Structures are given as structure tokens and as C-alpha cells.
Amino acid sequence: MKVGIQGVRGAFHEEAAALWFGEDITPHPCRDFTRLLDDLLAGRCDRAVMAVENTISGTIQRNLRLLAERDIRIVGEVRMPIVQNLGALPGVTIEELQEVRSHYMALNQCRHHFIPFPSIRLIDDEDTAIVARQIRDEGWRHVGCIASARALDLYGLNCLGENIADDRANLTRFLVLERGRFADASAHADLATLTLVLPHRTGSLNAALSSLFDHGISLSKVESMPFVGRPYEYEFVMDLEAENARQLIDGIDALKRHADQITLLGMYARDRSQST
């Protein structure tokens, strides 16, 4: 099976794909999230995984917007611990580094680690594993990277710091994606992700949330996103939790009576592997 990932081999997306599908997959690297979803739609990969949330850096709202705009559905999720590591060429010490490059979210997760090293510049780059590969290919002795252990091993880099995130309980949520918005929900579905546009009038959000409460549905996530073309109005992205798929369907049907627009992105089983 060919699975689309953002980044190159060794990226955290590859780890998430392997957790869901097993190691016997063919990664399909994509340079950014737009290309990832477009390649899935075009059939250049069979499935895809996409990060949407991190416990330190928060939600990647743009990815949810990209998903809502395409004929793609969520069929599962992977909540994966992210172990960030500082890598460099063999023989290089941290004192020799002038720069550390990585994806901006990885840098945001590790800034406190570099406070004792004020001479090291932290530079945003397009992907964690891409930087690891560049360091190997270009022989950069003054550049380090923040990346997965898989990437450091794949590109022959030495680990100068293991698990350097500011918060060791660092999880990223990845969505597992297929082509086609409409399909029967999994029999094991207890989580739904949707976007919601409400009438621009007083009490509309309260009425919508009350309808969910009346159907025994928990709201585990709600965030507002600007609604392009309608100033000072917002689109909400929500994660709804219930005991089963039937309860979710009934709750969403009730929600429709209070909404101008609902886009159901997927109904699927919550990943409880990291539950406390």
C-alpha cells in the first residue's frame, strides 16, 4: 500500500503511517500538506496521514481547512508520542553548531533546550527529516536538526540530545485519510470531526451546543476559524464524542437544525492508546 506522508523518509508522518498500517508500506513523500491531499485525490497514493494537532503547539487549522475543501474523509486517527532529538554529523559537538534547523512546530516544542546555547540560531525549515538528509548530503558540520530517531538513523546522524521537547508528554494527532467524503461510518465510530457555520444571531452557538448535550454527546474540541467572505463571522471545527455511531448520527442530525452549513469530515474510532 502506498501511503502519502508530508516530508521525506524518516519524517514523523512516516512513523504515524507505520503505526496505523504496519511497517510493510510504501511511503509516498509530499513536500507540503496541499500536495499531500491533492496526491491522495489524484490516486497517486492509496491513503494518507496528516498531522492536525500537537499538545504543545496546538491545532494546525490550515490543515483542517484544506481537508474541508476536498472530497476526502477521515477514517481514523493516530495519537503518537513525539520524541524530538537533536542530531548532527558524527563527531560534531553541540558547541560547534551555529544553527539548528527544523519544521517550525518542532522548534516551538524544543526552545527551552537551547536557552543555554544563545549562539545557536533556530531556523524554520520545511520538514524535520529533510534537514537531516541535507546535513548528510551537504556535509554541514555547523548545522544541527531536530528530528525523529528514525530520521537520525536513516541519514547517519549522531544524537546530541534525546527527547529534548519542553514537555516530555508531547503528542501529535494524525488523521488517517481516504478519498471520498461520503461513506458509511465505522461500526466502532465514537468520534466525529466536522465544520459548522451558524446563523449570525444571538444565541446560535448556545442552541447548537445544547442540542448536542441533549443527545449525550461530549464536545472534546471546538475552535473558531475566520469565515472567508463573511467578515466577523466564523466557522467552527468540532470533535464530537459519543458511545457509538448511532448516537453521533442522531446528534449531528439535531445539530443541522441550528446550522447554516455542516461539513462532516469523518466518523471514526478514537485512538485511546495514549489515554491515561
N, C-alpha and C positions, 0 to 999 in steps of 0.2 A: 504494500500500500504506500502511495506517495502522499506525504503529509506536509502541507505548507507551514513554514515557520518564518518568523521575522528574524533577519540576521543570517549568519552563516553557521556552518557546522560548529558545534560547541556552545551555541547560544542557550540561554535558559529555556527558550521556546523548544529547543530540541529535547531537553530534559523532560519538559512537561509532556511533549508528544510521546516520548518513550514510556512515561508513567501511565498514560492512558491506553496507548495502542500496543505497548511492548517494544522491545529493542529491535525487533525484526521489521523495521520500517525504512522507507527511503525518504530522507528529509528533502524537501523542496524549498531551498533558501529564497527569501524575498528581501529586497533592500529596505522596504518600509511596509507599513500596515495597509496602505492603499493598494499597493501591488499584491500583497498577500490575499486580500479579499477579491481583487479582480482576477487573480490567477485561479482561485477557487471557482469563481463563477464561470470562467472560460474553460474549466476542465483540465487545466494544466497540473492540478493536484486533486486528489480524491477527497481529502479532508483538510482541515486547518486548525491550528490552535492560535489563540490571540490573547495577550495579556490585557486586562481591563482594570486591575486594581492592585495596589500594594499597601500593606499595613503601615508603612512609613510615609510613602509619597502620595498616597491617596488614589483617587479614581482617574483613569485616563479617559476623560469624557469624549475626546475626539474619536476614540476607537468605538465607543458606543454609537456615536453619530454616524460613523462610517458604516457600521453594521445595520443601523436602522434604515439607511438609504439603499440597501441592496437586498436582493432576493436570496437571503441566507438565513439559516436558523441555528439557534444554539441547541445542541443535543446533550451537552454535559459540561462539567467544569472540573478543573484540577486546582486545588489549593495547595501550592507547593512551597515548602520552606526554601528560602533563597539564602544560600551561603555565599557571601561575597568574599573574594580572595584577591589579594594584591599580588600581581605577577610581573616578572621581568626576565630578561635573558639570564641564563645560567652564569653565575659569577658576579652579577651586578648586586650591589647593596642598596638599601633604601637611601643612604646618604648620597649616592651617585645620581639619583633621579632628579631631573629638573621638571618633569611633567608626569602627571598621571591622567590618562585619557580613558573615558568610558561613556556609555549612554548616560544622559543627564539624570535618569532615575537612579541608576546605580551610584553615581556620585552623590546624589542627595541622601542616599541611605548610609553613606560612609564618611561624611565630612568631619566628624569629630576625631576620627582616626588620624587625620593629617594636621591637627592643631599643633602637635609638637614639631612639625616639619614645615614651617612657614615659607621656606624657599621653593617648595613643590607647588607648581601651578596645577590646578584641577581644570581640565579642559573637556567640554562636552564633545562627544563624537556620536556617530550614528548607531553604534552597536558595540556591546561588550566583547563579543568574540571576534569581530572584525579587527578591533585594535590588537587583540592578542595575535592574530595572524599577521598583521602589519609589522608588529615588533619582531616577529620571527623572520619575515621575508625581507625587511629593510635592515635588520641588524641594529635596531635602535637601542643603544645602551643607556641613553638618558631618559627613556620613556618607560613608564610602567602602565599597567592596565588593572582595572577591576573587572573580574570575570569569574566564571564558574570553574570549579576544579576540573570539569570535563574539558573546558577550553584550554586551560593551562597545560593539561596532559597532552591534548591533541596537538598543540603547537609548540611543545617542548620548552615551556617556560618554567622558571623556578618560582615557588610560592614564598613571598616575603612576608605575608601576613594572612592567616586563615581566619575566616568568619569575622570580618572587620566591620560589619554593619553596626550602626549606632545602637540598634535594638536587635538582640540576637533572635528574638521571636519575630522574624522578618518573613512574611508570607506574601506571595503573589498569587493572584487568582487569574487563571487562564480559562478561556471559554473554548470548548470543542465545537467546531462549526461544520455544517454541511450545506450544500446547495439546496435552494427551495425553501421559501418561507413557511408554506403550509404543509403540515404533516400531522399524523396522529401523535398525540403526546405519549411518552413512555408510560407504561403501566406503573412504573416506580416513581413517576414525577411527583416531587413535593416542593418544587421551586419554579417560579416563572419570572422572566425578565420582560419588561415592557416599557414603552414610552407612552406618555399620556399628555394630551393637550386639553386643558379645562376651559370652560367659558370664562370670559373676563368679567366676572361679577363677584360680589362679596359672598363669602361662604362656600364657594365652589370646591375648594380643596377640602374643607372640613366635611362636606357632604360626601365627597368621594371616599375619604378615609373612613368615615362612619359606615359606609356600605361594605367595606372590607371587614371591618370589625364585626359587623352583624353576621358575616359568613365565617367567622372564626379564623380569619387569615391574618397572619403576622406580617408586618412591613419591616423587613430586615434591611432595606436600603431605600432611600429616596433622595434624589439630588435634582436640582433645577439646572436647566441649560437654556441659554438665550434662544428665543424662537426667531429665526431669521425672517425678516419681512414684517414682523409684528412687534414694534418697539414696546419695551416694558412688559411684554408677555413672555411666558416661559413654558418650556416643555420639561416634563418631569420624567426621569428614569427611575423605575422602581423594581425591586426584587420582592416578590410575594412568596411567603412560605405557608404551607398547609400540610395536613396529614396525608392527603392523596390528590391525585389528578382531578377527580370529580369535584372536590371542594374548590380547587383552583379554578376550574372551568366555571362553576357557579358564581364564584366571587368576581371573576372577570366579566361575566355577563351582567352582573349587577353594576359593576363599575362603568360599563358602557353607557348606562342611562344618565350618567353625570358628566360624560366627557364629550368634547368636540371631536376628538380623534384618539384612538388607541392603536398602537402597533405592537403586536405580540412578537417578541424576538425569539422566544423559545420556552418550552416547558420541559423540565428535565429533573434528574435526581441530584440533590445537593451532595457535594463531596464532604463527607463527615470524617475523613481520615485524620484531620487536624483538630477535631473538636476536643475540648478539654473536659 
